[in-house]
Amino acid sequence: MMRMKTVRGLLLGLLTFGLATSAVALNNSEIPGSVLVFPKFLRGNVTIDGILHPSSEFEIGVTCPKGVNCFEGQRVKLQAHWVCPGSQKPREKFICRETDFVMQTTVTATITLNPDNNPPAVGFYGSSAPPQGGVRLAPCKTGYLIVWVVDQFDRPIKWDGLVGTAVLRNTAASADAYNAIPIQAAKGLEPGALTDVDGDGKLDFDQSEYRAVTGAITGTIRYDSDTAPLVVTTLTLLTLDVRSNRPNAPTFVDIDFYNQFEVPTSTYAEFICWGEFKLSDIDQNLSQALQGSRKGLLQSGPAEKVDIFGIDDPQEGYVTLIGIVETRELSAAGDETSYSYSLYNDGNYVPTYFKYDWSYPED
């Protein structure tokens, strides 16, 4: 079983318990937001019936926010960032690369895009396709996508109208999908108001600019199996506490996996900004044979950034954590199925920010 390893961890537990019992404005994954997080993208293509399809494809829809009178053709501008995992090699400085781009659409329209921009994105304002290079190519093979609403000067604003879905095609024979995670702007702001209230070039998920985000995950899991039907389950984890295009400290997460009889396997995962893990690579005990059951439960402790190798990361400490699960099943006949879903959180928020604008000095 997991134990709080430091006095600091105990104090955090007491603090978050108090916050959980007070009026904390957490993001609501069931209503549109001013920010969307797509936890996973894949570069590349697959061929289905002779037609090329992107390995990952994203749909972003814009609704009219509650309490706003929208008009036909009303324009909405979006800022988007492909965010990459940081290298685990010290000589590459643990930098989480990102590439940003701007999109324009209208209320009730839908943008379709992919990290290779092949085929080109559609749904942009004023044409059936954007100008050449409208969607920038993702600078890595896999990572996550974050999108938020901006004004004509590219400043973040409140517009709780974004919804989104991702489709992942691992092979030509199998595909799955998940919903983007919406994050609403702070309750005290009016629709269209600037969200960067302190002007520091960050998206602050601390209830002053955007709703709060949590730092622990829980959910059900299908364990791996190397006998027919073959089963491979992967866990994708990310933190929004990212200093894009700058060195980032690694994030550590203690995780308890339980089988169907409540027997735990305690282990951990570690990543820099974003990580994807096959269950049996996290711990060889996380298989159906060794767990003694097909399915189980995972429950994490609070995610924590830890400074190592001299990295001076101002976000060191407890950070946000978001996760999705993907499971692929392969029968003896070669038939493949796959499915994915988001994980739950513990309701305890972690003040955090996504640093996107380096024209402002870092704290």
C-alpha positions as a Markdown table, in Angstrom:
| # | Residue | x | y | z |
|---|---|---|---|---|
| 1 | Met | 0.0 | 0.0 | 0.0 |
| 2 | Met | 1.2 | 3.5 | -0.7 |
| 3 | Arg | 2.4 | 5.6 | 2.3 |
| 4 | Met | 3.0 | 9.3 | 2.6 |
| 5 | Lys | 6.8 | 9.5 | 2.4 |
| 6 | Thr | 7.4 | 12.9 | 3.8 |
| 7 | Val | 6.0 | 15.4 | 6.3 |
| 8 | Arg | 5.3 | 17.6 | 3.3 |
| 9 | Gly | 3.2 | 14.9 | 1.7 |
| 10 | Leu | 1.1 | 14.6 | 4.9 |
| 11 | Leu | 0.6 | 18.4 | 5.1 |
| 12 | Leu | -0.5 | 18.4 | 1.4 |
| 13 | Gly | -3.0 | 15.6 | 2.3 |
| 14 | Leu | -4.5 | 17.7 | 5.1 |
| 15 | Leu | -4.6 | 20.8 | 2.9 |
| 16 | Thr | -6.3 | 19.1 | 0.0 |
| 17 | Phe | -8.8 | 17.5 | 2.3 |
| 18 | Gly | -9.8 | 20.9 | 3.5 |
| 19 | Leu | -10.0 | 22.2 | -0.1 |
| 20 | Ala | -12.1 | 19.3 | -1.1 |
| 21 | Thr | -14.7 | 20.2 | 1.6 |
| 22 | Ser | -14.8 | 23.8 | 0.6 |
| 23 | Ala | -16.2 | 25.5 | -2.5 |
| 24 | Val | -13.5 | 24.6 | -5.0 |
| 25 | Ala | -14.4 | 25.4 | -8.6 |
| 26 | Leu | -13.1 | 22.2 | -10.4 |
| 27 | Asn | -13.3 | 21.8 | -14.2 |
| 28 | Asn | -16.3 | 19.9 | -15.3 |
| 29 | Ser | -15.6 | 17.3 | -18.0 |
| 30 | Glu | -19.3 | 17.2 | -19.0 |
| 31 | Ile | -19.7 | 20.8 | -20.2 |
| 32 | Pro | -17.9 | 22.9 | -22.8 |
| 33 | Gly | -14.7 | 24.8 | -21.8 |
| 34 | Ser | -12.5 | 27.7 | -22.8 |
| 35 | Val | -9.6 | 25.2 | -22.9 |
| 36 | Leu | -9.5 | 21.7 | -24.4 |
| 37 | Val | -6.9 | 19.0 | -23.6 |
| 38 | Phe | -6.4 | 16.0 | -25.9 |
| 39 | Pro | -4.2 | 13.6 | -23.9 |
| 40 | Lys | -2.7 | 11.8 | -26.9 |
| 41 | Phe | -1.9 | 12.3 | -30.6 |
| 42 | Leu | -0.1 | 10.0 | -33.0 |
| 43 | Arg | 1.7 | 11.1 | -36.1 |
| 44 | Gly | 1.6 | 8.9 | -39.2 |
| 45 | Asn | -1.1 | 7.4 | -41.4 |
| 46 | Val | -2.8 | 4.1 | -41.9 |
| 47 | Thr | -4.4 | 2.8 | -45.2 |
| 48 | Ile | -8.0 | 1.5 | -45.0 |
| 49 | Asp | -9.5 | 0.1 | -48.2 |
| 50 | Gly | -6.9 | 1.9 | -50.3 |
| 51 | Ile | -7.6 | 5.3 | -48.6 |
| 52 | Leu | -5.0 | 7.0 | -46.5 |
| 53 | His | -6.2 | 8.1 | -43.0 |
| 54 | Pro | -4.3 | 9.9 | -40.3 |
| 55 | Ser | -3.3 | 7.8 | -37.3 |
| 56 | Ser | -4.9 | 10.4 | -35.0 |
| 57 | Glu | -7.6 | 12.9 | -35.9 |
| 58 | Phe | -9.3 | 15.6 | -33.9 |
| 59 | Glu | -12.6 | 17.3 | -34.1 |
| 60 | Ile | -13.1 | 20.7 | -32.3 |
| 61 | Gly | -16.6 | 22.1 | -32.2 |
| 62 | Val | -17.6 | 25.6 | -31.0 |
| 63 | Thr | -20.9 | 26.1 | -29.2 |
| 64 | Cys | -22.5 | 29.3 | -27.9 |
| 65 | Pro | -21.6 | 29.7 | -24.2 |
| 66 | Lys | -24.4 | 29.7 | -21.6 |
| 67 | Gly | -25.8 | 33.3 | -21.2 |
| 68 | Val | -24.4 | 34.6 | -24.5 |
| 69 | Asn | -26.5 | 35.7 | -27.5 |
| 70 | Cys | -24.4 | 34.5 | -30.4 |
| 71 | Phe | -25.1 | 35.4 | -34.0 |
| 72 | Glu | -24.8 | 33.5 | -37.3 |
| 73 | Gly | -21.2 | 33.4 | -38.5 |
| 74 | Gln | -19.7 | 34.7 | -35.3 |
| 75 | Arg | -16.0 | 34.2 | -35.4 |
| 76 | Val | -13.9 | 32.4 | -32.8 |
| 77 | Lys | -10.2 | 32.3 | -32.7 |
| 78 | Leu | -8.2 | 29.4 | -31.2 |
| 79 | Gln | -4.6 | 29.0 | -30.1 |
| 80 | Ala | -3.3 | 25.4 | -30.2 |
| 81 | His | 0.0 | 23.7 | -29.1 |
| 82 | Trp | 1.3 | 20.3 | -29.9 |
| 83 | Val | 3.2 | 19.3 | -26.7 |
| 84 | Cys | 6.0 | 16.7 | -26.7 |
| 85 | Pro | 7.4 | 14.5 | -23.9 |
| 86 | Gly | 10.8 | 15.6 | -22.7 |
| 87 | Ser | 13.8 | 13.4 | -23.5 |
| 88 | Gln | 15.1 | 11.3 | -20.6 |
| 89 | Lys | 18.7 | 11.9 | -21.8 |
| 90 | Pro | 20.6 | 14.6 | -19.7 |
| 91 | Arg | 22.5 | 15.8 | -22.7 |
| 92 | Glu | 19.2 | 16.8 | -24.4 |
| 93 | Lys | 18.3 | 18.9 | -21.3 |
| 94 | Phe | 14.8 | 17.4 | -20.6 |
| 95 | Ile | 13.2 | 20.0 | -22.9 |
| 96 | Cys | 9.5 | 19.5 | -23.7 |
| 97 | Arg | 9.2 | 20.7 | -27.3 |
| 98 | Glu | 6.0 | 22.3 | -28.5 |
| 99 | Thr | 4.8 | 23.9 | -31.7 |
| 100 | Asp | 1.9 | 26.4 | -31.7 |
| 101 | Phe | -0.5 | 27.6 | -34.4 |
| 102 | Val | -3.7 | 29.6 | -34.7 |
| 103 | Met | -7.1 | 28.6 | -36.1 |
| 104 | Gln | -10.2 | 30.6 | -36.8 |
| 105 | Thr | -13.7 | 29.2 | -37.0 |
| 106 | Thr | -17.3 | 30.2 | -36.2 |
| 107 | Val | -19.9 | 29.3 | -33.6 |
| 108 | Thr | -21.5 | 25.9 | -34.4 |
| 109 | Ala | -18.7 | 25.1 | -36.9 |
| 110 | Thr | -16.4 | 22.1 | -36.5 |
| 111 | Ile | -12.6 | 22.0 | -37.2 |
| 112 | Thr | -11.1 | 18.7 | -38.2 |
| 113 | Leu | -7.3 | 18.4 | -38.0 |
| 114 | Asn | -4.4 | 16.0 | -37.5 |
| 115 | Pro | -0.7 | 16.3 | -36.4 |
| 116 | Asp | 0.6 | 15.7 | -40.0 |
| 117 | Asn | -1.9 | 18.1 | -41.6 |
| 118 | Asn | -2.4 | 15.3 | -44.2 |
| 119 | Pro | -5.1 | 15.6 | -45.4 |
| 120 | Pro | -5.2 | 19.3 | -44.7 |
| 121 | Ala | -7.4 | 20.6 | -41.9 |
| 122 | Val | -11.0 | 21.7 | -42.8 |
| 123 | Gly | -13.5 | 23.9 | -41.1 |
| 124 | Phe | -11.5 | 27.1 | -40.9 |
| 125 | Tyr | -13.3 | 30.4 | -41.2 |
| 126 | Gly | -13.8 | 31.7 | -44.7 |
| 127 | Ser | -12.8 | 28.6 | -46.7 |
| 128 | Ser | -13.1 | 24.8 | -46.9 |
| 129 | Ala | -9.3 | 24.5 | -46.1 |
| 130 | Pro | -6.8 | 26.7 | -44.4 |
| 131 | Pro | -3.8 | 28.4 | -46.1 |
| 132 | Gln | -0.8 | 26.1 | -46.7 |
| 133 | Gly | 0.7 | 25.2 | -43.4 |
| 134 | Gly | -2.2 | 26.5 | -41.4 |
| 135 | Val | -1.9 | 23.6 | -39.0 |
| 136 | Arg | 1.8 | 23.2 | -38.0 |
| 137 | Leu | 3.3 | 19.7 | -38.0 |
| 138 | Ala | 3.7 | 18.2 | -34.5 |
| 139 | Pro | 7.5 | 18.2 | -33.6 |
| 140 | Cys | 7.4 | 14.6 | -32.3 |
| 141 | Lys | 5.8 | 11.3 | -33.0 |
| 142 | Thr | 3.4 | 11.4 | -30.0 |
| 143 | Gly | 2.3 | 13.7 | -27.2 |
| 144 | Tyr | -0.7 | 15.8 | -26.3 |
| 145 | Leu | -2.6 | 18.8 | -27.8 |
| 146 | Ile | -3.9 | 21.7 | -25.9 |
| 147 | Val | -6.3 | 24.4 | -27.4 |
| 148 | Trp | -7.7 | 27.6 | -25.9 |
| 149 | Val | -9.8 | 30.5 | -27.1 |
| 150 | Val | -8.1 | 33.9 | -27.8 |
| 151 | Asp | -9.1 | 37.3 | -28.9 |
| 152 | Gln | -8.0 | 39.1 | -32.1 |
| 153 | Phe | -4.7 | 39.9 | -30.4 |
| 154 | Asp | -4.1 | 36.3 | -29.4 |
| 155 | Arg | -4.8 | 37.0 | -25.7 |
| 156 | Pro | -6.6 | 34.1 | -23.9 |
| 157 | Ile | -10.3 | 34.9 | -23.2 |
| 158 | Lys | -13.2 | 33.2 | -21.5 |
| 159 | Trp | -15.4 | 31.4 | -24.0 |
| 160 | Asp | -16.8 | 28.2 | -22.5 |
| 161 | Gly | -18.0 | 26.8 | -25.8 |
| 162 | Leu | -15.3 | 24.3 | -26.9 |
| 163 | Val | -16.0 | 20.6 | -27.2 |
| 164 | Gly | -13.8 | 17.9 | -28.9 |
| 165 | Thr | -13.3 | 14.3 | -29.8 |
| 166 | Ala | -10.2 | 12.4 | -30.8 |
| 167 | Val | -10.0 | 9.3 | -33.0 |
| 168 | Leu | -6.9 | 7.0 | -32.7 |
| 169 | Arg | -6.1 | 4.5 | -35.4 |
| 170 | Asn | -3.3 | 2.2 | -34.2 |
| 171 | Thr | -3.7 | -0.1 | -37.2 |
| 172 | Ala | -5.9 | -0.4 | -40.3 |
| 173 | Ala | -8.0 | -3.0 | -38.5 |
| 174 | Ser | -8.7 | -1.1 | -35.3 |
| 175 | Ala | -9.6 | 2.3 | -34.0 |
| 176 | Asp | -10.8 | 3.9 | -30.8 |
| 177 | Ala | -11.8 | 7.3 | -29.6 |
| 178 | Tyr | -12.0 | 9.5 | -26.5 |
| 179 | Asn | -13.5 | 12.9 | -25.6 |
| 180 | Ala | -11.2 | 15.9 | -25.1 |
| 181 | Ile | -11.0 | 17.2 | -21.5 |
| 182 | Pro | -12.6 | 20.7 | -21.3 |
| 183 | Ile | -11.5 | 23.2 | -18.7 |
| 184 | Gln | -13.8 | 26.2 | -18.0 |
| 185 | Ala | -12.7 | 29.7 | -17.3 |
| 186 | Ala | -13.0 | 31.2 | -13.8 |
| 187 | Lys | -16.5 | 31.7 | -12.5 |
| 188 | Gly | -16.0 | 35.4 | -11.8 |
| 189 | Leu | -15.1 | 36.3 | -15.4 |
| 190 | Glu | -17.6 | 37.4 | -18.0 |
| 191 | Pro | -17.7 | 35.7 | -21.4 |
| 192 | Gly | -15.2 | 37.3 | -23.7 |
| 193 | Ala | -13.1 | 38.7 | -20.8 |
| 194 | Leu | -9.3 | 38.3 | -20.7 |
| 195 | Thr | -8.3 | 35.3 | -18.6 |
| 196 | Asp | -4.6 | 36.2 | -18.2 |
| 197 | Val | -5.6 | 38.5 | -15.3 |
| 198 | Asp | -2.0 | 38.9 | -14.0 |
| 199 | Gly | -0.5 | 39.3 | -17.5 |
| 200 | Asp | 2.2 | 36.7 | -17.0 |
| 201 | Gly | 1.8 | 34.7 | -20.2 |
| 202 | Lys | 0.5 | 31.6 | -18.5 |
| 203 | Leu | -2.7 | 29.7 | -18.3 |
| 204 | Asp | -3.3 | 29.6 | -14.6 |
| 205 | Phe | -5.6 | 26.7 | -13.5 |
| 206 | Asp | -6.1 | 28.1 | -10.0 |
| 207 | Gln | -9.7 | 29.4 | -10.0 |
| 208 | Ser | -8.5 | 33.0 | -10.8 |
| 209 | Glu | -8.2 | 32.5 | -14.6 |
| 210 | Tyr | -9.4 | 28.9 | -15.2 |
| 211 | Arg | -11.1 | 26.3 | -13.2 |
| 212 | Ala | -8.9 | 24.1 | -11.0 |
| 213 | Val | -7.4 | 20.8 | -12.1 |
| 214 | Thr | -6.6 | 17.8 | -9.9 |
| 215 | Gly | -3.4 | 15.8 | -9.3 |
| 216 | Ala | -4.4 | 12.2 | -8.8 |
| 217 | Ile | -6.2 | 9.6 | -10.9 |
| 218 | Thr | -8.3 | 6.4 | -10.4 |
| 219 | Gly | -10.2 | 4.0 | -12.6 |
| 220 | Thr | -10.7 | 0.5 | -13.7 |
| 221 | Ile | -8.2 | -1.4 | -15.8 |
| 222 | Arg | -7.9 | -4.5 | -18.0 |
| 223 | Tyr | -4.6 | -6.4 | -17.3 |
| 224 | Asp | -2.3 | -7.5 | -20.0 |
| 225 | Ser | -2.4 | -11.1 | -21.3 |
| 226 | Asp | 0.1 | -12.9 | -23.6 |
| 227 | Thr | -2.3 | -15.8 | -24.3 |
| 228 | Ala | -5.2 | -15.7 | -26.6 |
| 229 | Pro | -7.0 | -13.4 | -26.7 |
| 230 | Leu | -3.9 | -11.2 | -26.4 |
| 231 | Val | -4.5 | -8.1 | -24.4 |
| 232 | Val | -2.3 | -5.0 | -24.3 |
| 233 | Thr | -3.3 | -2.1 | -22.1 |
| 234 | Thr | -1.5 | 1.2 | -22.1 |
| 235 | Leu | -1.7 | 4.1 | -19.6 |
| 236 | Thr | -1.1 | 7.6 | -20.9 |
| 237 | Leu | -0.3 | 10.3 | -18.3 |
| 238 | Leu | 0.4 | 14.0 | -18.7 |
| 239 | Thr | 0.7 | 17.1 | -16.6 |
| 240 | Leu | -0.4 | 20.6 | -17.5 |
| 241 | Asp | 2.5 | 22.0 | -15.4 |
| 242 | Val | 4.7 | 22.4 | -18.5 |
| 243 | Arg | 7.3 | 25.0 | -19.4 |
| 244 | Ser | 7.1 | 24.6 | -23.2 |
| 245 | Asn | 10.4 | 24.6 | -25.0 |
| 246 | Arg | 12.3 | 24.8 | -21.7 |
| 247 | Pro | 13.8 | 22.1 | -19.4 |
| 248 | Asn | 11.2 | 20.4 | -17.2 |
| 249 | Ala | 11.8 | 18.2 | -14.1 |
| 250 | Pro | 10.4 | 14.7 | -14.2 |
| 251 | Thr | 7.0 | 13.9 | -12.7 |
| 252 | Phe | 6.7 | 10.9 | -10.4 |
| 253 | Val | 3.4 | 9.1 | -9.6 |
| 254 | Asp | 3.0 | 6.4 | -7.0 |
| 255 | Ile | 0.2 | 4.0 | -8.2 |
| 256 | Asp | -1.6 | 1.1 | -6.5 |
| 257 | Phe | -3.1 | -1.5 | -8.8 |
| 258 | Tyr | -5.7 | -3.9 | -7.3 |
| 259 | Asn | -7.0 | -7.2 | -8.6 |
| 260 | Gln | -10.6 | -8.1 | -8.4 |
| 261 | Phe | -10.0 | -9.5 | -4.9 |
| 262 | Glu | -8.5 | -6.3 | -3.5 |
| 263 | Val | -4.9 | -7.5 | -3.5 |
| 264 | Pro | -2.6 | -4.5 | -4.3 |
| 265 | Thr | 0.5 | -4.2 | -6.4 |
| 266 | Ser | 2.3 | -1.0 | -5.5 |
| 267 | Thr | 4.5 | 0.6 | -8.1 |
| 268 | Tyr | 5.2 | 4.0 | -9.8 |
| 269 | Ala | 5.4 | 5.8 | -13.1 |
| 270 | Glu | 7.8 | 8.6 | -14.2 |
| 271 | Phe | 7.6 | 10.9 | -17.2 |
| 272 | Ile | 8.7 | 14.3 | -18.4 |
| 273 | Cys | 5.5 | 16.3 | -19.4 |
| 274 | Trp | 3.9 | 13.3 | -21.1 |
| 275 | Gly | 4.3 | 9.5 | -21.0 |
| 276 | Glu | 2.8 | 6.3 | -22.3 |
| 277 | Phe | 3.2 | 3.0 | -20.6 |
| 278 | Lys | 2.3 | -0.6 | -21.3 |
| 279 | Leu | 1.1 | -2.0 | -18.0 |
| 280 | Ser | 3.5 | -4.9 | -17.9 |
| 281 | Asp | 6.4 | -2.4 | -18.6 |
| 282 | Ile | 5.4 | -0.4 | -15.5 |
| 283 | Asp | 5.6 | -3.6 | -13.4 |
| 284 | Gln | 5.9 | -7.2 | -14.7 |
| 285 | Asn | 3.3 | -8.3 | -12.1 |
| 286 | Leu | 0.5 | -6.3 | -13.9 |
| 287 | Ser | -0.7 | -9.2 | -16.1 |
| 288 | Gln | -3.8 | -11.4 | -15.9 |
| 289 | Ala | -1.7 | -14.4 | -15.0 |
| 290 | Leu | 0.1 | -12.8 | -12.0 |
| 291 | Gln | -2.9 | -10.7 | -10.8 |
| 292 | Gly | -5.2 | -13.7 | -10.9 |
| 293 | Ser | -8.0 | -11.7 | -12.5 |
| 294 | Arg | -8.8 | -10.1 | -15.9 |
| 295 | Lys | -9.6 | -6.7 | -14.5 |
| 296 | Gly | -8.9 | -4.4 | -11.6 |
| 297 | Leu | -8.5 | -0.9 | -10.2 |
| 298 | Leu | -5.8 | 1.6 | -10.3 |
| 299 | Gln | -5.4 | 4.4 | -7.8 |
| 300 | Ser | -2.6 | 7.0 | -7.7 |
| 301 | Gly | -1.1 | 9.2 | -5.1 |
| 302 | Pro | -0.5 | 12.9 | -5.9 |
| 303 | Ala | 1.8 | 13.5 | -8.9 |
| 304 | Glu | 5.0 | 15.4 | -8.0 |
| 305 | Lys | 7.7 | 17.1 | -10.0 |
| 306 | Val | 11.2 | 16.4 | -8.6 |
| 307 | Asp | 14.2 | 18.4 | -9.4 |
| 308 | Ile | 17.1 | 16.3 | -10.6 |
| 309 | Phe | 20.4 | 16.8 | -12.5 |
| 310 | Gly | 20.5 | 20.5 | -11.5 |
| 311 | Ile | 17.3 | 21.4 | -13.3 |
| 312 | Asp | 15.8 | 24.5 | -11.8 |
| 313 | Asp | 12.1 | 24.0 | -12.4 |
| 314 | Pro | 9.9 | 26.6 | -10.6 |
| 315 | Gln | 7.0 | 24.1 | -10.8 |
| 316 | Glu | 8.8 | 21.6 | -8.6 |
| 317 | Gly | 6.4 | 20.0 | -6.1 |
| 318 | Tyr | 2.8 | 18.7 | -6.5 |
| 319 | Val | 1.4 | 19.0 | -10.0 |
| 320 | Thr | -1.7 | 18.2 | -12.1 |
| 321 | Leu | -2.2 | 14.8 | -13.5 |
| 322 | Ile | -4.5 | 13.7 | -16.4 |
| 323 | Gly | -4.7 | 10.2 | -17.8 |
| 324 | Ile | -6.4 | 7.9 | -20.4 |
| 325 | Val | -6.5 | 4.2 | -20.8 |
| 326 | Glu | -6.3 | 2.3 | -24.1 |
| 327 | Thr | -6.8 | -1.5 | -24.4 |
| 328 | Arg | -6.3 | -3.6 | -27.5 |
| 329 | Glu | -7.5 | -7.2 | -27.8 |
| 330 | Leu | -6.3 | -9.6 | -30.5 |
| 331 | Ser | -8.1 | -12.9 | -31.0 |
| 332 | Ala | -6.5 | -16.2 | -32.2 |
| 333 | Ala | -8.2 | -15.6 | -35.6 |
| 334 | Gly | -6.4 | -12.2 | -35.9 |
| 335 | Asp | -9.5 | -10.0 | -35.2 |
| 336 | Glu | -8.6 | -6.9 | -33.3 |
| 337 | Thr | -10.7 | -4.6 | -31.2 |
| 338 | Ser | -9.7 | -1.6 | -29.2 |
| 339 | Tyr | -11.2 | 0.9 | -26.8 |
| 340 | Ser | -10.1 | 3.9 | -24.7 |
| 341 | Tyr | -11.5 | 6.0 | -21.9 |
| 342 | Ser | -10.6 | 8.8 | -19.5 |
| 343 | Leu | -9.7 | 8.3 | -15.8 |
| 344 | Tyr | -11.4 | 9.8 | -12.8 |
| 345 | Asn | -9.8 | 12.2 | -10.3 |
| 346 | Asp | -9.8 | 12.5 | -6.5 |
| 347 | Gly | -11.4 | 16.0 | -6.4 |
| 348 | Asn | -8.4 | 17.6 | -4.8 |
| 349 | Tyr | -7.2 | 20.5 | -6.9 |
| 350 | Val | -3.5 | 21.5 | -7.4 |
| 351 | Pro | -2.8 | 25.2 | -8.3 |
| 352 | Thr | -0.9 | 25.0 | -11.6 |
| 353 | Tyr | -0.1 | 26.8 | -14.9 |
| 354 | Phe | 0.9 | 26.1 | -18.5 |
| 355 | Lys | 3.7 | 28.4 | -19.5 |
| 356 | Tyr | 3.2 | 29.2 | -23.2 |
| 357 | Asp | 4.5 | 32.8 | -23.7 |
| 358 | Trp | 8.2 | 33.4 | -23.2 |
| 359 | Ser | 8.0 | 37.1 | -24.0 |
| 360 | Tyr | 7.3 | 37.3 | -20.3 |
| 361 | Pro | 10.0 | 36.6 | -17.7 |
| 362 | Glu | 9.7 | 33.4 | -15.7 |
| 363 | Asp | 8.9 | 33.7 | -12.0 |
